Every structure is written in structure tokens, then in C-alpha cells.
Amino acid sequence: MESILTLGVTQLPNLDHLSHAEKDDLIRALWAQVQGLTARLAEVEARLSEPSKTPDNSSVPPSKGQKPNQPEKAKRVGPRKGSLGRKGGGRLLTEANQVLHGRYDKIDLPVVRPVVTRVERYAGHCPCCGGVTLPPVPVGMEEGSPFSINIIALMIYLRFTHAIGYRRLTRMVLHLYGLQISEGAVDAMLQRAKPCFDDHVAAILARLRRSRIVCSDETTVRIDGRTHWNWVLQNDQVVIHIVRDSRAASVVTETMGGHRPAIWVSDLYGAQQGHADAWQVCLAHYADLPIMPTSLLKPAPEAAAAAMGPA
């Protein structure tokens, strides 16, 4: 009976075993419980009767509020009418009413894709003499490499003017032009094109071997995983690059072909000295030195006088 009074009535006990006093206590406990439940019910009903929170009556953000559906617009019948806010709206404009409003350009690049030309060459067999006659093919359609002179020229330009490696070259032409080509094919193109430049190289060497002033330099370059040297020899008119696996003075001797200029300009590397009557240190290499020996800045007077002519 004590649990009923303290914890509330959760289960009705057997009334036959209760005395009058216990029944009175039970009635009081039930009354108190009914009063508490009635109060809670009234509180819930009052809360439900309140309006729901919206962005208009509370701090609820506008994004959380429910938005009513827009009414459906009536479909337009016939052509669109002219603006009602402009006098004469919907009137037809003639060519006389047209005035140039603006002029601008749009620049675009066409999509470039390889053009494949299939060449079929038929041989004529003479039934009498058994001779075979082959017709000539157009220039540029000869047997051999499938790549035209234009593709070879593009490879030479990208490889040597922009110093693009073989792997990047193959990816570039694939992405830009849809042309699938291997690194070996690129190298074969360059090797086939090399003889076309032999006359130009010979002319550069001939001009360099008559020069009174020659400037030189060298730097390392990796070829097939091995260190080589890129030698550069030039005057004010021509320049030549020579790649060798040696940094010795013999590279300069071989390139100059016995010619000895009046003045040689280079850095302090010993292999670049002793190839001319006088030697001048390259100031571009050592302009930032805090101390410059004066002996390096004074070429021999007779060599300077001999170099007064055209280089």
C-alpha cells in the first residue's frame, strides 16, 4: 500500500483485502494522479491550439518556412504581343529602321584531324614482252613512311624550337590532332630529316671558320641515361650546337677545322682557352664576381686591332 501512495497507482490491488482506511488512501492517491494528468492534458491542448512557428511570427529563417505554390500561368495563345509600356509596341520594323548597334569578332579554331589518303598502285604486265610498267606517284605520296612532310615539319618545330621531349610530343599530337604516333616514329622522322640540314650546317661551319671573334660555352645534357655535353660556338652572325660525349678541347679543335681566330671569348674552363691569338673572359659569366682580375679584361692590343674588321 505504501508503494501506491509514493509511486502512484500502476496496478489496481485486490480491494477485498483492503481495510476502509486503505481504501480511503487509495482513493486519495488516484485523485491526485487524475489531477496531475488533467493538468498535463490541458497544457498539451493549449500548446496545440497555438499557431505554428513561421518566419513571419518567430526567428525561424526564411529558408525553413514553407512556401506556397505559385499559381499556374495561363498558356499564351498566338504570337507574343508587343510591350504594352512602349508606344507602338508590336509594330513591324523595316530595313530603314535598322541602325548598327554593335560590331565584334569571335575567334575559333577548327578541329584538326588527320587526313588519310590510300594509295593503290597498279602494275601493268605486257602479255607479249612480259615487261612491267608502274605509273609514277604524286610528290609526297611515295612509299615508305606514312607521315607527310607537314607532320615532319611540325615535329621538328616542336622538338627543337620548343624543346618538347618525345613522350610529350606523342601525347600532344594525340590530344590536339587525334594523331597516334610512337616515340620511335618521331625519332625516325627526325633522322630522315637530318640530311636536309647538312648544307645549312656546312654553311654555318664555313662562316664560323672565317670569323675573327668566336664565343663558346658548354653545358651538360643527358642522352640515353648518360652525360654528354652541348657545345655552343658562335659569332655575331651564326651559332652552332654540337653534342659530344666529351668535354675536352678536342671538340673545339674538330669544329674549327684548323682555323685560329684573333680573339676567343669564353668562361674560365681550360678546354675553352688556347684556341685563338688572344682570349677574353666572358663578362656575362662573371659580372657578379666581387673581384675581377684586371688581366682578364685586357686582350692583347694586336689581337684587338686585327679584330676591328667584320666578325
C-alpha positions as CSV (number, residue, x, y, z in Angstrom):
1,M,0.0,0.0,0.0
2,E,2.9,2.3,0.7
3,S,4.2,1.9,-2.9
4,I,0.8,3.1,-4.2
5,L,1.0,6.3,-2.2
6,T,4.6,7.1,-3.1
7,L,4.9,5.8,-6.7
8,G,1.4,6.2,-8.0
9,V,-1.2,3.6,-9.0
10,T,0.2,1.4,-11.7
11,Q,-2.0,-1.6,-11.0
12,L,-5.2,-1.8,-9.0
13,P,-4.8,-4.0,-5.9
14,N,-7.3,-6.6,-4.6
15,L,-9.9,-4.5,-2.9
16,D,-11.3,-7.4,-0.8
17,H,-8.1,-7.4,1.2
18,L,-8.1,-3.7,1.9
19,S,-9.5,-2.0,5.0
20,H,-11.6,1.1,4.9
21,A,-8.6,3.3,5.8
22,E,-6.5,1.7,3.0
23,K,-9.4,2.2,0.5
24,D,-9.6,5.9,1.5
25,D,-5.8,6.2,0.9
26,L,-6.2,4.5,-2.5
27,I,-9.0,7.0,-3.4
28,R,-6.8,9.9,-2.5
29,A,-3.8,8.6,-4.5
30,L,-6.0,8.0,-7.5
31,W,-7.5,11.5,-7.2
32,A,-4.0,13.1,-7.1
33,Q,-3.0,11.1,-10.1
34,V,-6.1,12.2,-12.0
35,Q,-5.5,15.8,-11.1
36,G,-1.9,15.7,-12.4
37,L,-2.9,14.0,-15.7
38,T,-5.7,16.5,-16.2
39,A,-3.3,19.4,-15.8
40,R,-0.9,17.9,-18.3
41,L,-3.7,17.3,-20.8
42,A,-4.8,20.9,-20.6
43,E,-1.2,22.1,-21.1
44,V,-0.8,19.9,-24.3
45,E,-4.2,21.1,-25.7
46,A,-3.2,24.7,-25.1
47,R,0.1,24.2,-26.9
48,L,-1.6,22.5,-29.9
49,S,-4.0,25.4,-30.2
50,E,-1.1,27.9,-30.7
51,P,-0.1,28.8,-34.3
52,S,2.9,27.0,-35.7
53,K,6.2,28.9,-35.9
54,T,6.9,30.5,-39.2
55,P,9.5,33.1,-40.5
56,D,6.7,35.7,-40.0
57,N,6.0,35.1,-36.3
58,S,9.3,33.7,-35.0
59,S,13.1,33.6,-35.5
60,V,12.8,30.7,-38.0
61,P,14.9,31.6,-41.0
62,P,13.1,32.1,-44.3
63,S,14.7,29.1,-45.8
64,K,12.9,26.9,-43.3
65,G,9.5,28.2,-43.9
66,Q,7.1,26.5,-46.3
67,K,6.5,28.4,-49.5
68,P,3.1,28.3,-51.2
69,N,3.0,27.0,-54.8
70,Q,2.8,29.6,-57.5
71,P,-0.4,29.7,-59.4
72,E,-0.2,28.2,-62.9
73,K,0.2,30.7,-65.7
74,A,-2.3,30.6,-68.5
75,K,-0.7,29.4,-71.7
76,R,-0.3,32.1,-74.3
77,V,-2.4,31.8,-77.4
78,G,-0.9,33.1,-80.6
79,P,2.3,35.1,-81.1
80,R,3.8,37.2,-78.3
81,K,2.3,40.7,-78.1
82,G,4.5,43.8,-78.1
83,S,5.4,45.6,-74.9
84,L,2.4,47.5,-73.5
85,G,4.7,50.0,-71.9
86,R,6.1,51.2,-75.3
87,K,4.1,53.3,-77.7
88,G,3.6,51.4,-80.9
89,G,4.7,48.1,-79.4
90,G,4.4,45.2,-81.8
91,R,4.8,47.4,-84.8
92,L,6.7,45.9,-87.8
93,L,10.3,47.4,-88.2
94,T,11.5,47.9,-91.8
95,E,15.1,48.0,-93.0
96,A,15.1,51.8,-92.8
97,N,14.5,51.5,-89.0
98,Q,17.7,49.3,-88.5
99,V,20.8,51.0,-87.1
100,L,24.1,49.4,-86.4
101,H,24.1,48.7,-82.7
102,G,27.5,47.0,-82.2
103,R,30.2,45.1,-84.0
104,Y,32.6,42.4,-82.5
105,D,34.5,39.3,-83.6
106,K,34.6,35.8,-82.3
107,I,37.7,33.7,-82.9
108,D,37.7,30.0,-83.0
109,L,40.0,27.2,-84.1
110,P,38.7,24.4,-86.3
111,V,39.0,20.8,-85.2
112,V,42.0,19.4,-86.9
113,R,42.1,15.7,-87.6
114,P,44.5,13.6,-89.8
115,V,43.6,13.1,-93.4
116,V,44.5,9.6,-94.6
117,T,44.9,9.1,-98.3
118,R,45.0,5.5,-99.5
119,V,47.4,5.0,-102.4
120,E,46.8,1.9,-104.7
121,R,49.4,1.5,-107.4
122,Y,48.7,-1.0,-110.2
123,A,51.4,-2.6,-112.3
124,G,50.8,-3.2,-116.0
125,H,52.1,-6.5,-117.3
126,C,52.7,-6.8,-121.0
127,P,51.4,-10.2,-122.3
128,C,53.9,-10.0,-125.3
129,C,57.3,-9.0,-123.8
130,G,56.4,-9.7,-120.1
131,G,57.5,-6.2,-119.2
132,V,56.1,-4.5,-116.1
133,T,55.1,-0.8,-116.2
134,L,54.5,1.2,-113.0
135,P,52.8,4.6,-113.1
136,P,54.5,7.4,-111.2
137,V,53.0,8.5,-107.9
138,P,52.4,12.2,-106.9
139,V,55.1,14.0,-105.0
140,G,54.7,13.3,-101.3
141,M,52.9,10.0,-101.9
142,E,56.0,7.9,-102.2
143,E,56.3,4.5,-100.4
144,G,58.0,4.5,-97.0
145,S,56.9,6.5,-94.0
146,P,53.1,7.1,-93.8
147,F,53.7,10.6,-92.4
148,S,53.7,13.6,-94.7
149,I,56.3,16.4,-94.9
150,N,53.9,18.7,-93.0
151,I,53.9,16.3,-90.0
152,I,57.6,16.0,-90.1
153,A,57.9,19.8,-90.2
154,L,55.6,20.0,-87.1
155,M,57.7,17.5,-85.2
156,I,60.9,19.4,-86.0
157,Y,59.4,22.7,-84.9
158,L,58.0,21.4,-81.6
159,R,61.1,19.3,-80.8
160,F,63.8,21.8,-81.5
161,T,62.2,25.2,-81.2
162,H,60.2,24.5,-78.1
163,A,62.4,21.7,-76.7
164,I,59.5,19.2,-76.3
165,G,60.5,15.6,-75.4
166,Y,59.4,12.6,-77.4
167,R,56.9,11.4,-74.9
168,R,55.2,14.8,-74.6
169,L,55.3,15.1,-78.4
170,T,53.3,11.9,-78.9
171,R,50.7,12.9,-76.3
172,M,50.4,16.4,-77.7
173,V,49.7,15.4,-81.3
174,L,47.3,12.7,-80.0
175,H,45.3,15.3,-77.9
176,L,45.4,18.1,-80.4
177,Y,45.1,16.4,-83.7
178,G,44.0,12.8,-82.9
179,L,47.2,11.5,-84.4
180,Q,48.5,8.4,-82.8
181,I,52.3,8.1,-83.2
182,S,55.0,6.3,-81.3
183,E,58.2,7.8,-79.9
184,G,60.2,5.6,-82.3
185,A,58.3,7.0,-85.3
186,V,59.1,10.6,-84.1
187,D,62.8,9.7,-83.9
188,A,62.7,8.1,-87.3
189,M,61.2,11.3,-88.8
190,L,63.9,13.4,-87.3
191,Q,66.7,11.1,-88.5
192,R,65.2,11.1,-92.0
193,A,65.0,14.9,-91.9
194,K,68.6,15.4,-90.8
195,P,70.3,15.2,-94.2
196,C,68.1,18.1,-95.3
197,F,70.0,20.4,-93.0
198,D,73.6,19.2,-93.9
199,D,74.1,22.0,-96.4
200,H,73.0,24.6,-93.8
201,V,75.3,23.1,-91.2
202,A,78.2,23.2,-93.6
203,A,77.5,26.9,-94.4
204,I,77.4,27.8,-90.7
205,L,80.7,26.0,-90.1
206,A,82.3,27.7,-93.1
207,R,81.2,31.1,-91.8
208,L,82.5,30.3,-88.3
209,R,85.8,29.1,-89.6
210,R,86.4,32.5,-91.2
211,S,85.4,34.5,-88.1
212,R,87.9,36.8,-86.3
213,I,86.0,36.5,-83.0
214,V,84.4,33.3,-81.7
215,C,82.4,32.8,-78.5
216,S,82.0,29.4,-76.9
217,D,80.3,27.7,-74.0
218,E,79.2,24.2,-72.9
219,T,76.7,22.6,-70.6
220,T,75.7,19.0,-69.7
221,V,72.9,17.2,-71.4
222,R,71.6,13.7,-70.7
223,I,71.3,11.2,-73.6
224,D,70.1,7.6,-73.1
225,G,70.9,8.0,-69.4
226,R,74.5,9.1,-69.9
227,T,76.1,12.5,-69.5
228,H,77.0,14.4,-72.7
229,W,78.0,18.0,-73.4
230,N,76.2,20.5,-75.6
231,W,78.9,22.8,-77.0
232,V,77.9,26.2,-78.4
233,L,80.1,28.1,-80.8
234,Q,79.0,31.4,-82.3
235,N,79.9,34.8,-83.6
236,D,77.5,37.8,-84.2
237,Q,76.0,36.1,-87.3
238,V,75.9,32.3,-86.8
239,V,75.6,29.8,-84.0
240,I,76.1,26.1,-83.9
241,H,75.3,23.4,-81.2
242,I,77.5,20.3,-81.1
243,V,76.6,17.5,-78.8
244,R,79.5,15.2,-77.8
245,D,80.3,12.7,-75.1
246,S,83.4,14.7,-74.3
247,R,84.2,18.0,-72.6
248,A,87.8,18.1,-73.9
249,A,89.3,20.8,-76.0
250,S,89.4,18.3,-79.0
251,V,85.7,19.1,-79.6
252,V,86.6,22.8,-80.3
253,T,89.6,21.7,-82.4
254,E,87.5,19.4,-84.5
255,T,84.7,22.0,-85.0
256,M,87.1,24.9,-86.0
257,G,88.9,22.7,-88.6
258,G,92.3,24.2,-88.1
259,H,91.1,27.9,-88.1
260,R,92.5,30.1,-85.4
261,P,90.5,33.3,-84.7
262,A,92.0,36.5,-83.4
263,I,90.0,36.6,-80.2
264,W,88.2,33.8,-78.3
265,V,85.6,34.6,-75.7
266,S,84.6,32.0,-73.1
267,D,84.5,31.3,-69.3
268,L,87.4,30.2,-67.3
269,Y,87.2,26.5,-68.2
270,G,90.6,25.5,-69.6
271,A,89.3,23.4,-72.5
272,Q,87.8,26.6,-74.0
273,Q,91.1,28.5,-73.9
274,G,94.1,28.5,-76.2
275,H,92.1,28.4,-79.5
276,A,92.9,31.9,-80.6
277,D,95.6,34.5,-80.6
278,A,94.0,36.3,-77.6
279,W,91.5,35.3,-75.0
280,Q,88.8,37.4,-73.4
281,V,86.8,36.2,-70.4
282,C,83.0,36.1,-70.9
283,L,81.7,39.0,-68.7
284,A,78.2,37.6,-68.7
285,H,79.5,34.7,-66.7
286,Y,81.5,36.7,-64.2
287,A,79.8,40.1,-64.0
288,D,78.6,39.2,-60.5
289,L,82.0,38.4,-59.1
290,P,83.1,40.8,-56.3
291,I,86.7,40.8,-57.6
292,M,87.6,40.6,-61.3
293,P,91.3,40.3,-62.2
294,T,92.2,43.2,-64.5
295,S,94.3,40.8,-66.6
296,L,91.1,39.1,-67.7
297,L,89.7,42.4,-69.1
298,K,92.6,43.4,-71.3
299,P,93.0,41.4,-74.5
300,A,96.2,41.8,-76.5
301,P,96.3,45.1,-78.4
302,E,97.4,43.5,-81.6
303,A,94.6,41.0,-81.4
304,A,92.1,43.7,-80.8
305,A,93.4,45.6,-83.8
306,A,93.1,42.5,-86.0
307,A,89.5,42.1,-84.9
308,M,88.4,45.5,-86.0
309,G,87.2,44.1,-89.3
310,P,83.9,42.4,-89.7
311,A,83.4,39.4,-87.3
